[in-house]
Amino acid sequence: MPEITVSDTLYRQLVSVSDGEQLDETMWKMVAHYGRGNNPGD
């Protein structure tokens, strides 16, 4: 799994929205949501 560097503010937001899930799982959901919003014809 590649590593990314994020600001402390973004990290705190990710932890907040993860609601007890693993951060990896939360980030994959965010990526999928972004992809659906930006490629609606796929």
N, C-alpha and C positions, 0 to 999 in steps of 0.2 A: 504494500500500500504506500503510495507516495505521501510525503509529508508536505504540509503547507504551513505557512506562518501567518497568523492573524493578530490583529491588535487585541489588547486586553478588553476593550469595549465589545468587540465582535465576539470574543470568546465568552464573555459573560452573557451576551444575548443568546448564543448557542446553548449554553448550559441552562438558561432560563426556559427556552422553548423545548428543550429535550425532555422535560417532564419525567425524569427518572430513566429514560432510555439511554443507551450508549450513544455517545456523540457521533460515532461513525454512522449509526442507523439514522440519526436525525439529519446528518449532512446528506446522506443518500436520498432521503425523502425530499429534502430541499432541492437537490439537483434534479430529481424526477419532476417535481412541481415546476421548476424553472423551464425544463425541457418541454413540458406539455404547454406551457404558456407561450413559448416562443416558436413552437413548431406544431401549430394546431392541426395541420393537414396530415401529419404522420400517423 
